[in-house]
C-alpha cells in the first residue's frame, strides 16, 4: 500500500490537536522513537505525537485515516519483536502522557488505569492497599501496562496466577477510524456478544489504541519463600519442572536459568549471592506464596526433597528479603546481561511444560548442526523459555541471512510438533511474522487478516506487523 508523507500542513493540524509542545520533529526525538529493545532494528518516524486524551487520539486517527498516513502506537519501547517500530515512517503515537491510575476500587477488587502507567508503579500502588496485580514481566520497572496488553505479557508469577489477559475486564479503545468504544463490562463474568476485550489483548496495536484499562485485582499474599536449586544436568532441570506440578504443588514462580545466563548476569550486576560450581549446568528458581507461613515452609521442604532425587548440589534457601531481591534481580537482568556479553537473537518459545526436556534437547541439536551456542532461561513453570542464540563464530552473512533463519524455523517447528507455539509473551511484531505459517494454516491467517481489515479498512494502524 502507498502511504502519504507528512506535510507541513499535516504537522500544523497535529499541533492544533495536541499542542505544539507535544509534536516532535527534531532528529534526536525521531531517533529515540525509531527503536525498541529488538536487536539492531531502527525505523525513524516522520513525526512523534504525544496525545493526552482519547478524543485527541480519535482526531489524530481520523486525520491519518483520511490522509492515508501510517500510525504506530508506542508504549515504553521495551518490546523484543519490533512491534512498536514505525516501519512505514508516518506518525509514532506515544502513549507516555496516559500515566494516571484513575481509581483503585477496593470493594470490587478492581482498578481503572491509563495505558502509560508503568507496571511496577501500578503493582506498588495496589500493594499499598493490600492488593495484588500479578503479571510481572522482566521489564516491569519500565514497561507500560498498555504494552503489556498489546503483547499479552506474562512474567514469573503467571505460572500460578495467569497472564495479562486473565486480569483485563474492560477497555476503552480508539479504533483506527476514530470511533471510541468500550469493549466489555466491569464484571467478572460476561457472555454478551463477541469478546472484544480479549481480542484486543495480544493484538499488538494493530486493531485499536487502548486509552483506559479496567483490571481485576487479588488480595495480596502475606508471605513468599524462595529457593535456588542447582542442577548438574540441564535435561534433569527441565524434567524436574513438570514433576513439581505433578506432585501437587503450584509455585508462584518457577524459573530456569542455564549456567551461562546466571554466570553472565552475576558478573553484569556484580553479585556474589550464587556460588557457581564448575559442574553446575542449570538452576531452578522456585517461589511459593500464600497466607500461612508454616504451610509454605512445609511446601518448600517437600519440593526440596522432591528435587533431591536429581543430581543437584546444595539448595540455597533465601533467608532474607535482601537475598530474595538479589536472586530476583539476577533473573530479571539476564536478558540485559546476555545482550551485553554477546551478539545474540532471542526467541520466545513455549511448549507444554512436560515437553521442556525435548525442546531444550532439540534447540541444542539445532545449534550443533548450525554451529551456534544457545542460552536458555525463562518461565519454565508454564513452558515458556527464552532462547538466546549466540552468534559466536558465524559470519555476518550467516547471522543475518537465510542460514540462521532456517535454524530458527527448525526450532519453531520443534515447538509446533511438541504442541507449542512461536511466542509465549513477546508477540509476533516484525521479526517473527515470516514464521507464522509454521503454527497457523493459511485459512487461520486469512481469518486474522479479515479481522484486521474489519477494524482498520485502510490499514493505517501499525501496518506491516504480525502478517
N, C-alpha and C positions, 0 to 999 in steps of 0.2 A: 504494500500500500504506500502511496506517496503522501507524506505529511507536509504541511506548510511550515515555513520558518517563522520564527518570532520576529515581528516587525516593530519599529519604534512605536507605532500606533497601538499594537497589542500590549507592549510594555506599559504604555500610559493607561490603558484600560485595566491592567492588573494592578497598577498603583492606585487607581481610583477605587478598586475593590478592597484592598488590604492595607493601603497606606504605603507611601514611598519607601519608608524605612524597612518594610517587610518584602521588598522586591530587590534581589541581589543580582548584580551583573558583573561584579569585579572578578578578575582572574582567580584570586585566592579562594573566593567563595565557590565558584564553579568547580574548582579542583577538589575542594573539601567534600562537595556533594556528588562528585563523579566516581566515588569508590565506596566499597564497604569492606568487610573483612575477607572477601573472596580473594584468592591468590592472584595477584598480578593483573587484575582487570580494572580498567579506567575508561569511563564513558562520560564526557562532560555534557551537562545540560546547557541549554542556551540561557536559561534564567532560573533562579531559585525563588520560590514564592512561599511565604510563611503565613498562612491564614490563621485566624483566631476563632472563627465561628463556623458552624455548619452552613450557615447562609452564605458566608464568603466562599466556602468550598463549592457550594452549589453554583454561585455566579461564575467561578473560575471554570468549572466543568462545562457549564452551558456555553461559555465563550470558546473553550477548547473544542467542544463538540461541533459548534457552528463553523469554526475555522479549520477543523481537522489538524489540531495540534496535539501531539502525544503528551500525556501527563503521567509522571511516575511518582506514586506516593512513597514517602520515605519516613522511617522512624528514626532510630538511633544509629543506623548504619552498621549494626553488628552482625548482619546476615552473612552466611557462608555459601550461598548458592547464587549470588548475583541478582537476587530478586528486586533490590532497590536501585539497580543501575539504570540510568536513563539511556538505553542503547540506541534510541531514536532521537536523542537530544531533547528538544522541547522544554517542558516545564518539570523541574524537580519540586514536588509538592511536599514541603517539610511540615511534619506534624508536631514540632517541638513546642509550639505555644499552647497545645492542648495538654497542659500538665497539671490539671487540678483533680484532686479527689473530691468529688461533689457531695457524697453522702456515704456514711457508714451506718447502716440500719441494723443495730444490734438485736432488735426484736425479731427480725426476719432472717438474720444471718445473711445479709446481702450488702453490697456496696455498689455505688454508681461512680464511675471514674471516667476520665478522658484518656484517649489512647497514647498521649505523650507522657504519661506517668511512668517513671522507672519502676521496674518490677520490684526491686528490693525496697524502694521507698514506700511502695504500697504495702508490701509484706510487713514492714516495720510499723506502719501506721495502724494496720488492723491488729498487730501483735499488742500494741498499747491498749487495745480494747479487749484483750484476751481472746482474740480471734485469729484465724489461720487461713492463709491463701497458699495452697501447696505448690503450684507449678513454679519451679526454680531453675531456670536454665543456668548454665555455667556463666553466662554474661549478665546475670541478674542485677549486678551493680550498675549496669549501664543500659541494658536493653529496655525498650518501651513495651508496655502492655499491648499496644496496637500491633507492634511487630510480632509479639507472641501469638496474637490471634491470626495474623496473616500466615504464619508458618505452623500453627498448631503446636507450639513449642511444648517441650517436656521438661526434663531435668531429673535429678536423682530421686526426688520424693514421689515421682509419678508411678513408681513401681507399686506403691501401696495406694496412692490417692488419685491416680489418673492424670491426664494431661490437660492442657488449657481448655480443650473442647468440653471437658466434664464440668467446667465452672462458669461457662458463659450462658446466661439465661436470656439475655435480650441485647440487641444492638441498635443504635441509631446509625444509619448508613446513608451517605450521599451517593446516589447512583451516577454512572458515567454521563447520563443525560441530564443530571442536575436535580432530580427529584430527591427529597429527603423522606426516608421511610424508617419505621421501626420493624424489626424482623420477627419479633415474637412477643412474649409477655414475661413479666417479672414473677413467674411461677415455677415451681419445681417440676410440675407436670404440664405438658402442653401437647395436645393431639389435634391441633387446629390447623389444617392445611399442611402444605409442604414445610419442611423445617429449614427456613431461610437462614436462621441463625447459624446452624451447623454448616450450611453451605458456604457461609462467609468464612468460617474458621478453616484455615488452610488454603484459602483461595489466593493468597499471595498478592493482594491488592489489585487483582485483575477484574473483580466484579463490582467493587464499590469502595468508598473511603469511609472507614469506621470513625465516628466522631463522638460516640458515647457508648459505654460498656456497663452492663449490669451483670455482676458476678455473684455467685453464691460463695459463702464462707463456711468454715467449720470452727468448732471450739478448738482453742489452742491446746495441744497435748502438753501436759505438765513436765514430762521428763523425756529425755532421749539418751541412749547409750550407744557407744561407737567402738568398733574394734577393727583392727587391720590384720588380715591373715596372709602370711607369706607362703607361697607355693613353689616347690622346686620343679614343677612341671606345668606348663601353660595349659595343656589339654585337661589336666586334672582340675585346675582352677575353673575352667569353663564348665566341666562336668558337675562340679560342686554347686554351681548356681541353681540349677533346677532341683537338685536334691534338697536344698533348703526349703523350697516350697512344697515339694512332695512330702516332706516330713511334717508339714502342718504349720510352718512359720510364715509370717508375712512381714518381712523387714520394711522399714520406712525408706531404706535405701540399700542398694546392693550394687556396688561399682567395681568394675575390673580395671586394673592398671597393669599393663605389661611392663617388664623390667625397665626397658629404655625410657618409657614415659615417666616413670617415677624417678629414675636416675637423673634425667634431664631437668625435670621440674624442681627436684630438690636443689640442684645447683643453681637453677634460674632464680629461685626465691631465697637462696642461701639458708636452707632449712636442714637441720640435722635430726629431726624428730624420728626419721626412719633410718635404721642402720641396715644398709643393703648388704646382705651376704652374697658371696661370689656365686653360689649355686641357685639363688632365688630367681625364678623366671617371671613371676606374676604375683600380684596381690589382689585380694578381695577386701573392699572397704564395706563393712556391714553395720547398719544402724537399725535400732528398734526404737519405737517411741510409744507413749501411752500415758496413763494416769496413775499407774500403780508401779512404783519403783521396784518393789520386791519381785513382782511378776516379770518385769523387764530383765532384772538381773538373772532370774532363773532361765529366761529365754536365751539370753546371751551365753550362759553356761552350756545350755543344751546345744546351741548352734556351734559353739566352740568344740564341744565333744563330737558333734557330727563331722566337723572339719578334720578332726584328729585321725580319721580313717584314711586320709590322704597324706601324701608325702609333704608335710608342711614343717616350717620352722616355728619359733616361738611366737604366739599370738600377742599382739600389742593391744591392750585394753586402754582406751583413752581415760585417764583418771582425773581430768580437769577440763573446764570449759576452754582454757587456753590450748590444751593439747587437741581437743576436738576441732577447734577453729583452725589450728595448724594443719591438721590432716585434711580438712575440707579445702583449705587454701591450696594445698598441693593438688588435690583432684581438680579443682576449678581452673587452675593455671596451666594444666597440661597442654592444652591446645596452643596457648601462647608460647610455652617453653619449646615445644616441638618445632614450631614455626621459626623460633629464634635459632635453633640448633641445625636445621637442615632445610633445604629446598624440598617442599612436600606438597601433596594434594590430599585433601581429606574427603573420604567417602562416608556417608551416613547410612550404614546398613542396619537392617532389622530383620530378625527371624524369630520364630517361636523359641522361647528360651532354652528348651531342651536340645535344640539343634545348634547351639553355640559352638560345641566342640567341632562339629562338621564344618561350620562356617569358617572358624579360625584356621582349621587344617586346610581348607580349600584356599583361603587367602594366602597362606604361606606357600602352598604348592604353586599358585599362580605367580607369586613373587619369585620363586626359584626359577620358573620357566622364563620369566621376562626379566630376570636379573635385577630386581629391586628389593630392598628391605621394606618391611611394614611395621608399624607400631599400633597396637590395638588398645583401646581404652573406652570407657563409657558405661552406659546404663545396662549392665549385664542382666540385672534383675528383670527387665522387661525385653530382653533380647536385642537391645539397641546398642550396637557397637560403632564407635567412630574409628575408622581405619585410616591412618596416615601413611600414604605411600611415599617413600623416601627416594629422591632422585638418585643419590649416590653417584655411581659411575655411568649412568645413562647419558647419552649425548642430548644436546638441546633438541635436536630433531626427533629423537625417540620420545623425549619427555613432553613435547608439545604437539606431536603428530599422532598418526593413527596407531603407532606402536603401543603407546600407553593407553589409548582409548580402547583398543582390543582387550588389554588386560583388565581394565575397569569393567568392560562389558562382560567378561568372564566372571568377575566377582559378583556382579549384579545377577547374572544367570544362576550362579550358585544360590544366591539369596532367594530368587524366584523358585528354584527347584526344591528348596527347603521349606517352602510355604511362606516366605518373607517378601520383602519389597525393597525398593532402592532409596527410600528416605523415611526415617522414623520421626524426624522433627525439624530438619533443616530446610525442607521443601525442595522443589524442582528448579524453580527460578530460571536461570540462564544456562547453568553449566551441566544440569542433569537431563535437559529436555531430549537430547538425542538418544537417551537410553529408555525413554518412557515406553517404547514399544516392546521392551523386554517383559514388562509386567502387565501391560494393557493390550487388549485386542484392538484392531483398527476401529471396530464398532464402539468400543468403550471410549476411545479417544474422540471419536466423532461426536458422541453424545456430549462429552465435556466441551467440545468446541461449540456445539449448538447452544449450550447453556451460556457460554461466554458471549455469543452473538446476541442472545436474548437480552442480556444485561447491557451490553456495550456494542450496539449495532455498527458504530463507526470505528470500533477498535482503537479508541484513543487512550484507554486507561491501562497503563503498564503493558503496552503491546510487546510482543516478542518473548513473553515469559511463559513458562510451562510447556507450551506447544511449539 
